[in-house]
Amino acid sequence: MTTELHKNNNFLNAPLPFVFLKTAAPIILIMMVNGSFALVDAYFLGVFVGADALTAVTSMFPAFILIVALSTLVSNGFASLMARQLGAGNGSSAVEVFSQAISLSLVVCAVLICLFLLGGHALTDAVSNGSNLIADMSYRYISILVFFSPLVFVLAINGDSLRCEGRVSFMASVSLLSVLLNGVFNYLLIVGLNWGVEGSAYGTVLAQTVSLIIVFCYRKYQKNELNLQVVSFSKSRQHWLTFLSLGAPSSLNYIGLALTSGAILYNLQTWDAANYATTVGAYGIITRLMTFIFLPLLGLSMAFQAIVGNNFGANELSRVNASIKIALTIAFVYCLLLQTIAFVFKRDLGMLFVSDQAVISGVVRILPFSTLALFLVGPQMMISMFFQAIGDAKRAGILGIMKTYAFSLPLIFILPYFFSEWGIWYAAASTEFLALLLTVFVLSQRNRTQNTSLGLFFKETQ
């Protein structure tokens, strides 16, 4: 099986630019459509339900990101191990890895649901700024997503497995269909049936259900060397700690994003209470714009992880080095381009969603500072993902965790004491520049202790 897997593994044999295009393009397309849907969903809620609905959903952004964080806690660690097993030609081990990942992900999902049952109402009350209407809508929206979260967890494992198996085109088709169905369902439920924020949540659940059915049929009728099913379980817990340790950096990044969003909402109540509703409206628009920018970058990093993992597992170090250069270049150019667009067209971007001049002015005021160091985000994400792909959980963790927990969160609370409400928005750029210094330090340390070039590239002669 090892020889057959290597022979059919395009990650190891095809030209790297082609591999990046074939692997990353479909994922990035999906991510862009996902990001576009977030914008369309905001439009549906804002226009057909009302500003309170948009505020309610925005206030639940931290909780939504927490669901994503917990799903990636297992799936990202699983993807790293799965890619290396496939790269080494260990098909039977890859099947066991998949089964253990499904088992662990559902355990994590059960913990999430239990925690929400205990503290869901307290959460929605805390971010509603005293509005019972917003608190009620927030709870109705997020409770649906939490109780149906097993769909997200199982789909995450299957999506990462398909990506690592090289079945990117199929995965892309399913994901694209899911996003389009999500838009259709949301329109029918929000606009047609007037279900409000619940319509938005149920639209997501219905789209995920259809996607899982399609993946089930594909796994059932398209047999291959691995012969995986959508859901399979294992009594063994051999790889659980590996999943968690490798997935923790990405998961903690998402948790950090949730905490960061929550910290911003909290500090806005403290430092800009009089304009809270208006500023949160502007922040909600900016959050969706940043999501649209970030998701394709995440897609690139996912493709990069699969490529590096397979080639590192096969000891193809020259291809690993080349893939690093390609990923860093694409990430830098992309981020610089989007940063320029955000700065030049900031007012036009605000006017796309609302006609309220106060909210538009808020977007114009905040967006340039939110994207001031965007050109650093992409390359630093690729470096962190590289360490995760080769199984270096320690360095991946340092780069991911320190950025959020040592820099971003403290700065959001500290800077307002010096710059008032402006300090909240200065924190983003300050975080990226501090993270750059940390990245340089980590790479210099690795360069001294290992036989690498610039602390990043392998010496191909070793």
N, C-alpha and C positions, 0 to 999 in steps of 0.2 A: 504493500500500500504506500510505503514511503516514496518509492521511485515514481509511482503513478501520480501521487499528490504533487511532487516536485515538478514533474513533467507538465502538469496542467496548471501550474501556479504562475499566472501572468505577473504577479508581483516580483517574481524572481527572474523572469526571462525577458519580458517585453521592455522596450526602451522606456526609461523613466518619465520623460515628458508625456509619452502616451499613457503610461500607467496613472500619472497624476490627472491627466485629462479624463480618462475613463473612470477613475475612482472618485475624483473630487467634483467634477462637473455635475453629475447627477445629484450628489449630496448637497452641493451649494445651491443648485436649482431648487431643491426641496426646501432648503433653509430660507431662500429668498421668498418662495411662495408662502412659507410659514410666517415669515416676517410681514409680508404683504397682507396676509390674513389678519394678523394682529391689528394692522391699521384699519382694515375694512370692518373688523369687529367693533373697534372703537367708534367708527363712523355710524354703524347700525345703532349702537347703544346711545351715542350722543344725540343722534337725530331723531330716532324713533321711540326711545324710552325716556331720555332726558339726561341733563347734566348730573343729577344725583346718581343715576345708574352708572355713568362713566366714573364718577368719583368712588362709588362703592367697589367696582371691579378693580380700579387702580389701587385702592386701599388693601385689596386682597392679593396684590402682586407678590408681596413677601411670602404669603402662604402658598401661592401657586408655584413659586420658585422652590420652595421647600419640598414640594412633591417631586419636582424634577430632580432636586438634589438627592433625595433618597433613592430614586430610581437609578440614578447614575452611580450611586455608591457601590452597587453591585455590577451594573452593566459595563462601566468603564474599566474596572479591574478585570472583569471577565474578558473583555475585548482584548486587553493586553496579553492575557494568558492564552486565550484562544488563538490569536494571531501567531504567537510563538510556537504553539503546538502544531498548527497547520504548516508553518514554515519549516519545522523540523520533520514533518511528515508523520506525526503521531496521531493518526485518525481516531483510534479507539480512545486515546486520552482526551482528545477534543470533545468527543461525545460525552464523556464523564464530566468534563469541565462544564459543558452546557447544562447537563442535568442538575449539577450542584448549584449552578447560578440561578436556575429557575426556582429551586427549593429555597435558597437563601433570600431571593428577591421577594417571595411571598411572605416570608417571615418578617422582613423589614416592613412590608406593606401592612401587615397585621398590626405591627407596633404603631405605625402612623395612624391608623384608624382608631386605635384605642386612645392614643394621645389626643386626637381631635374630639372624641366623645367626652373626654375629661375637661378640655380647655377651649373648645371651639367658640362658645359664646363669649368667654372672657377675651379671646383674641379679637373678635369683631367689634366688641365694645371699646377696646383699647385704641383702635385706629379710626373710630368714627367721629372723633372730636365732639362727642356729646349728642350726636344726631341719632335718634332711634330709628329713623327711616333708613339712613345709610347703613347702620348696624344690622338691621333686619335683612336688607337686600344683600349685604356682604355675606351674611351667614347662609342665606338660601343659595347663593352662587357657589361658595367654596365647599359647602357640605356635599353637594352633588359630585364635585370633582374628587373629593376625598373618598367617599364611599364607593366610587367606581374606579378608584386608582389601581386595582389589580390589572386592569386593562393596560395602563401605562407601563407598569412594571414588566409584564410579560412581553409586550411589544418592544420595549427597550432591549431586552435580552435577544429576542429574535432579530431585531434590526441590526444590532451589533454583530450577531453571528453571521447573518447574510453578508454584511460588509466584509467581515474577515474571510469568508469563503469566496469572495470575489463576485458574488451575485448582486453587484451594485445596481445594475439596470433594473432588475426586478424590484429590489428594495426601493429604488427611486420611483418606480411606477406606482407602487402601493402607497408610498408616502405622499406623492403628488395627488393621487386620487383621494386620499384621506383628507388632505387640506382642502381640496375643491369641494368634497362632500361636506366638510365642516362649514364652509361658507354657505353652501346651499341649505343645509339644515338650519344654520343660524338665521338665514333670511326667512325661511319658512316659519320658524318658531318665534323669532323676535318680531318680524314685520307682519307675517301672515296671521299668526295665532296670538300675538301680543303677550307672549310668556315672559317678556322682560329679561332680567339677568338669568333667570332659570333657563330660558331658551338658549342663551349663550352656552351655559354649562352642558345642557342636554345635547346640544348640537355637537359639542366636542365628544361626548360619550358615544353618541351614535356613529360618528365617523370612526372612532377607535374600534368599535365593535365590528364594523364592516371590514376594516383593515385586518383585524385578527382572523376573521373568517377566510379572507383571501389568502393570508399566509398559511392557514391550516390546510386549505385545499392544495396550495403549492407544495407544501411539505409532504402531503399525502400522495400526490400523483407524480411529482418530479423527483424520482429516486436518484441518489448519488452514493459516493463511497461512504459518506457519513450517515446517511439515512436518518436524519434528525426529524423529530416531531415538534409541533408548536410548544407543547408542554410535556416535559418528562422530569421525573424526580429521581433523586438518589439519596440513600440513607447515609452515605458518606459525607463527612464535613471536612474532608482533607484540604480542600482549596478555599474554604470560607475565609480564613484569615488572610490569604493571598488576595482574594477579591477585595476585601475591605481595605487592606493596606494600600493596594494599587489604585483602588477607586476613591479612596479618601481624599486625595488632593483635589480631584475634580468635583467631588461631592461637597467638600468643604468650601470650594470656590462658590458653588451655587448657594450653599447655606450662608456664606458671607455676603453674597448678593442680596439674599433675602433679608439678612440682618442690616445690611447697608440701606436698603430701601426703607425698612422699618425705622432705622435711625434717622433718616432724612425726614420721614413723616413726623416722628416724635419731635425733632428739633424745629421743624416748621411750626408746630403747635407752640413751641417755647419762644422762638425768636421772631415769628411772623404770624402770630395768631389772628391779627386783624384781617390779613389777606389770605388766610389759610385756604379757603375754597378756591380762590383764583389761582394761587400758586400751585396747589395740588393739581388743578386742571392743566396748567402748563407743564408741570412735572410728569403728569400722565401721558401727555403727547410726546414729550422728550423721551420718556421711558420706551414708548413704542417705536420711536425713531431709532433709538439706540439698539433696541432688540432687532430691528430690521438690519442695522449695520452689523451687529454682532453675530447673528445666526449664520450667515455665509462664512464668516471667519471660523466659527465652530465647526462647520462642515469641512472646511479645509483641514483643520486640525484632526478631525476624525479620519479623513482619508490619509493624512500624513502618518497617523498612528498605525494604521493598518499596513501601510507600505514599509515603514521602519520596522515594525514588529516582525513581519514576514522575512525581510532581508536580514535582520539581526539574528533571528532564529536560524536562518540558513548560513550564517557567518559571511554574508555578502557585504563586507564593510565598505567597499568602494561605492556600492549602490546606496548604502545608508548615508554616506557623506554627501553624495550628489543630491539625495532627496532632501537633506537638511538645507542645502543651498537654494533649491527650488522653492521650498516652503517659506523660507525666510524672505526671499525676494517677492513672492506673490503677496505675502501678508503685509509687508511694508508698503508696497505700491498701492494695494487696495485701501489700506487705512489712511494713507496720505491723501488719496483721491477723495474718499468719503469725508475726511476732515475738511477739505477745501470746499466741497459742495455744501456741507452743513453751515460753514461760516458765510459763504456768499449768498445762499438762498434761505437764510434763517427765517426771515419774515414770510416768505412764500410758503415755507413748510408749515408754519403756524397757521396760516390762512387756509390750508387744505382741510383742516378739521373743524375749525370754529370761526364764527364771525365776531365773537366777543373781543373787542379791542384790548381789554385788560389782559385776557388770557394770551392773546397774540403777543402783546408786549412782554409778557412773562417768558414766552418761548424765545423771543428775540434777545432778551436779557440773559437768560440762563444757558441756552444752547452752546454759544461759543466757549463758555467755560467748561461745559460738560465734555466737549470734544477737543479741548486744547492740546492734550497729549495723546490723542487717538493714534497717532503714527507710531507710538511705542507699544501699543496694546498687542497688535498682531504678532510681531516678532517675538515678544516675550511669551506669548501664549504658545507659539511653536516650540520654543526652547523647553518650556515646562512639559509639553506633550511629548517631546523627544525623550526626556528622562522617564516618563511614564511608560512609553512604548518599549524601552529596553529593560524595564523592570526596576529602575532606580527610583524606588518610592521615596527614599529619603530626600533626594534633591528636588524631585517633583513636588513633594510636600512643602519643602522650605519655600520654594518660589511661589507656590499657590497660596499657602496658608499665611505666610508672613505678609504678603501684599495686602490681603484683606484684613487680617486680624491685628497685625502690628502697625499698619499704616492707615488704611482707609477708615475703619471704624473709629479709632481714636481721634483722627483728624476731623471727622464730622462733628465730634463733640467738643474738640479743643478750639478749632479755628473760629467758631462763632464768638468766642469770648474776646477775640481780637478784632474780628471784622463783622460782627453781628450776623445777620442772615446771609450776607455774601460769603461768609466763611464756609457755609454748608456746600456751596458750589465750587469754592476753591479747592476743596478736599480731593476731588477726582484727579485733577492734573498733578497736584502735589504727590498723590499716591503713586502715580505712574513714574515720576522722576525718582522717587525713593526706591521703587521696585527695580528701576534700571540699575541703580547703584548696587542693589542686592544681587541682581543677575550677574553683573561684572564680578562681584566678589565670589559667588558660587563657581563661576567658570574658571576664575583664576586659581581657586583652591583645587578644582578637579585637574587643572592643567599641571599643577605641581605634584599631585599624588598619583596620576595615571598617565599613561603614554598617549596623550592626545594633543591635538593642535587647537589652540585657542580655548582649550577646555571643553570643546564641543565635538570636533572631528576626530575620528579614529585614525591612527597611523596604519595605512593599508599594507605596509610591509611586514607587520607583526604576525 
